[in-house]
Amino acid sequence: MLNYLDKLKNKDSGNFFLMAGPCAIEGEEIALRIAEKIIKITDKLQIPYIFKGSYRKANRSKGSSFTGIGDERALKILEKIGKEFGVSTVTDIHESDEAAMAAAYVDVLQIPAFLCRQTDLLVAAAQTGKVVNVKKGQFLSAGSMKFAVEKIVEAGNDKVILTDRGNTFGYQDLIVDYRGLPEMQSFGVPVVMDCTHSLQQPNQSSGVTGGKPELISTIAKAAIAVGADGLFIETHPDPANAKSDGANMLHLDLLEDTLTRLVKIRQAIL
């Protein structure tokens, strides 16, 4: 875990770190395939890597939307990826009683944006001793996230990450205010840009969230240029048929070229 924290602070490679993987764990074979491909790319580019996968999706527009393959089954897949490939793993939790359960399988607990003000959830995550990644609410200013950091630290855990994922702009769109990244860094924690969820188009009449995946590299390049510590990218070998959030995921085949360009930007600003 100490090495992991070093990676978050860019001490190993001088590079940004990456949280990436599918939106949801759809099954063991596809999760392992995605992890293996990303690891080959990040090893080549010397990017510290954390595998991301949601063991369950609790925030869905329609009741009929895919939510998961079963909590324990999905968490065991995350655990297998961590052990088999020697990488850290991250998954999101939704209620306080999920924190200890998920912490038994993964290295980082992620707090969804809509839940970033839930004190009991933040405290429960903090008390596991795991790294806690808090997504900034679309409805909050960057400055307001200092209170989320304080809640976790006051609960005895200083291993905090903050992730920006855009701000509500009208009813069906989000916009990224890059001034928020350095503001949140001023709280003394690593700051990540979520390059996929920030391109969501929520509240569609179909009940399925839309997105603009063609702009993922644009969001990522700007984030690296302003000094983001890390990037969050959801990726899938077949986004059109992904069971969750396919509309704003990066096609896995595009990841290496995207990251290669981002590493060059990072090197240029150091």
Secondary structure, 3 states (H helix, E strand, C coil): CHHHHHHHCCCCCCCCEEEEECCECCCHHHHHHHHHHHHHHHHHHCCCEEEECECCCCCCCCCCCCCCCCHHHHHHHHHHHHHHHCCEEEEECCCHHHHHHHHCCCCEEEECHHHCCCHHHHHHHHHCCCEEEEECCCCCCHHHHHHHHHHHHHCCCCCEEEEECCEECCCCCEECCCCHHHHHHCCCCCEEEECCHHHEECCCCCCCCEECHHHHHHHHHHHHHCCCCEEEEEEECCHHHCCCCHHHCEEHHHHHHHHHHHHHHHHHHC
